[in-house]
Amino acid sequence: MGIFGGNNQSNGNGDILNKLSSQFLFARVLEIDQSTTLSNGSIRAEIMNVKATTKGAKIISAKPFFPNIKSYPLTNEVVFVISGPSSKYYENSGGVTYYYFTAFNLWGNVNTNPTPNPYVNVSPPSTNKSLDQIEAGSPNQSAVDPAPVFKPGFYFTEKANIFPLYPFEGDVIIEGRFGNSIRFGSTDILPTSANPNFPLNPWSSVGNNGDPITILRNGQNPNINTPAQSLTLEDINRDQASIWMGSTQKIPLNASSTFYDSYQDSQKPTIPNQYAGKQIILNSGRLVFNTTEDHLMFSSKKSINLNAVQSVNIDVTGPFVVQAGEIFLGSKDANESVLLGDSTVELLKNIFTDIGTLLSVISQQVTRPTETGLGALATIASAVQENLSGYIAQLEDVKSEFVKVE
C-alpha cells in the first residue's frame, strides 16, 4: 500500500505509487540559508516519520519549490518536501534535488507553527505548557525564564497578537506572519436564517452577494482584545495601513476631515463613509506620492477636493499656475473682483499725471487781487504737485514679482 492508501490492482500503478511515496517527505526545519546567493531560501531539515520523529533522522537540504512565490518557514516548523530534478539533471538523469512547500498549519497560528524534535535535549515549545495550550495561542516562552530555550530563528520574534482573518464563502486570502494580508472577497449579505454567530463584515451593508472587493492590509489593529487565535476582520479605521478596492460596497472610513463648505450645497461630495460604488481608498498614518522622472497627475470627472484639519500648503521652486474659468478666493460666494496690477498701475499713472498738470497750472496763477485767496491755493498746489512725482515712482513697487493674473 502506498501513502495514498487503497489496494494496488495493477502492478504498474503500484510501482508508480511506491515511487511517489519515496518522493513525498515531511521534514522539520533546522536552519534557513540567509545568504545572498541563488541558494537563498534553502533549508536544512530532518526527515520526519508521518507520526513522529525518529532518532538520528536523515538531514537533507531543500530549495523553495516555486521560483517566483516563496513562503519561508521558521526553525522547527514542518514542511512538505518533494524530490525532483536537479539543475544538473542533463548530466546525471538520476540526480535529484529536494524542494519544499510552505510550512504545515499545525497550530492554526498565522505567526508561527513550530514542533520541536522530542528526541533533542531541549525544552518543549513553551516551558510547563501543553501543546493544547500552545495551539490556543499561549506564547511559546516561559514567564519565569526570560531566555527561552526554543527559538524559531536567529531574530524572528513571536507575536501572540496576530490573528487570522475570518473567511467568507468563496474568499481567497493570503496572509503573512505579521498582520499583513490580501483578501480577494465579495459582498456577503447573510440570509436571515444564517447562524447568528457568523460575523457581519463592515463592507456588506449594501450591494449584492458576489460583488467583488479586494483589501490589502499591512499591520492589523494593534488593540484587538479577543482570545488568542480568534478570527478577526480588516478594520479600515484601526489597521495600520490599508488599500480597499470596492465595486458597490459602502466602506466605513472615518475621514479625518469632511469640511466641504467650499462647495455649493448641490455639489458637495458624499461623505466617504456614506458613498457606495466603485472606489479605491488608501488609509494610513501618512501618505506620500512621489515621482522621480515624470509628472504626478490627478484627474477627476467632478472635482478634486483637498481637505485638511490644519492647513493646505503648496511649496514649489518653479511656477505655480492656476488656469480656471473662475477663481473664488476666501469663499464660494466671493463677488469682489481682483484688480489687474499692471493695468491698475498704468491707469493710476495717467490719473496722477493729469492731476499734476492741473496742479501745475493752479500753482502758476497770478495772486492778484489778494482778496481772491489764490496765493494760498497756488502754494498748496505746488506742494501736492511735488508729492505726485514721488507717488508715481512708488507705483511700480506695489506690483508683485511672483503673482500674475490674466
Long-range contacts (C-beta under 8 A, 24 or more apart in sequence): 3-50, 22-83, 23-82, 23-83, 23-84, 24-80, 24-81, 24-82, 25-60, 25-80, 25-81, 25-82, 25-83, 25-98, 26-50, 26-78, 26-79, 26-80, 26-81, 26-104, 27-60, 27-62, 27-78, 27-79, 27-81, 27-100, 28-53, 28-76, 28-77, 28-78, 28-115, 28-116, 28-117, 29-73, 29-74, 29-75, 29-76, 29-77, 29-78, 29-79, 29-103, 30-59, 30-75, 31-75, 32-72, 32-73, 32-74, 32-75, 32-153, 34-154, 39-63, 41-70, 41-72, 43-73, 43-79, 43-100, 45-79, 45-81, 45-100, 46-117, 47-81, 48-78, 52-118, 53-117, 53-118, 53-119, 54-119, 55-119, 57-117, 60-98, 61-98, 62-97, 62-98, 62-99, 62-100, 63-97, 63-98, 63-99, 63-100, 64-99, 64-100, 65-99, 65-100, 65-101, 71-101, 71-102, 71-103, 73-100, 73-102, 73-103, 74-103, 74-112, 74-114, 74-152, 74-153, 74-156, 75-114, 75-151, 75-152, 75-153, 76-114, 76-115, 76-116, 76-117, 76-125, 76-150, 76-152, 77-103, 77-104, 77-106, 77-112, 77-113, 77-114, 77-115, 77-152, 78-103, 78-104, 78-106, 78-113, 78-115, 79-103, 79-104, 80-104, 107-134, 107-135, 108-135, 108-164, 108-229, 109-135, 109-137, 109-162, 109-229, 110-162, 110-163, 110-164, 110-175, 110-176, 110-177, 111-158, 111-159, 111-160, 111-162, 111-177, 111-178, 112-140, 112-152, 112-156, 112-158, 112-177, 114-140, 114-150, 114-152, 116-150, 122-149, 122-150, 123-148, 123-149, 123-150, 124-150, 125-150, 126-150, 135-229, 136-227, 136-228, 136-229, 137-227, 137-228, 137-229, 138-228, 160-228, 161-222, 161-224, 162-220, 163-220, 163-224, 163-226, 163-229, 163-230, 163-231, 163-232, 164-229, 164-231, 164-232, 165-231, 165-232, 165-233, 165-234, 166-199, 166-201, 166-231, 166-232, 166-233, 167-231, 168-201, 170-210, 178-219, 179-217, 179-218, 179-219, 179-220, 179-240, 180-217, 180-218, 180-219, 181-215, 181-216, 181-217, 181-220, 181-234, 182-214, 182-215, 182-216, 182-217, 183-213, 183-214, 183-215, 183-217, 183-234, 184-212, 184-214, 185-212, 185-213, 185-214, 185-215, 186-210, 186-211, 186-212, 186-213, 187-211, 187-213, 187-248, 187-249, 199-231, 199-233, 201-233, 202-233, 202-234, 202-235, 202-236, 202-251, 202-252, 203-244, 203-246, 203-249, 203-250, 203-251, 203-252, 204-249, 205-249, 205-250, 206-248, 206-249, 206-250, 206-276, 207-247, 207-248, 207-249, 207-250, 207-276, 208-248, 211-247, 211-248, 211-249, 212-247, 213-244, 213-245, 213-246, 213-247, 213-249, 214-244, 214-245, 215-242, 215-243, 215-244, 215-245, 216-242, 216-243, 216-244, 216-245, 217-241, 217-242, 218-242, 236-281, 236-283, 237-283, 239-283, 240-284, 240-285, 241-283, 241-284, 241-285, 242-281, 242-282, 242-283, 242-284, 243-280, 243-281, 243-282, 243-283, 244-280, 244-281, 244-283, 245-279, 245-280, 246-277, 246-278, 246-279, 246-280, 246-281, 247-277, 247-278, 248-276, 248-277, 248-278, 249-276, 250-274, 250-275, 250-276, 251-275, 251-279, 251-281, 253-281, 253-283, 255-307, 256-308, 256-309, 257-307, 257-308, 257-309, 258-307, 259-307, 260-305, 260-307, 261-332, 262-332, 263-303, 263-332, 264-332, 267-303, 269-302, 269-303, 269-305, 338-405, 340-405, 341-398, 341-399, 341-400, 341-405, 342-399, 345-395, 345-396, 345-398, 345-399, 348-395, 349-392, 349-395, 352-388, 352-391, 352-392, 353-392, 355-388, 356-385, 356-388, 356-389, 359-384, 359-385, 359-388, 360-385
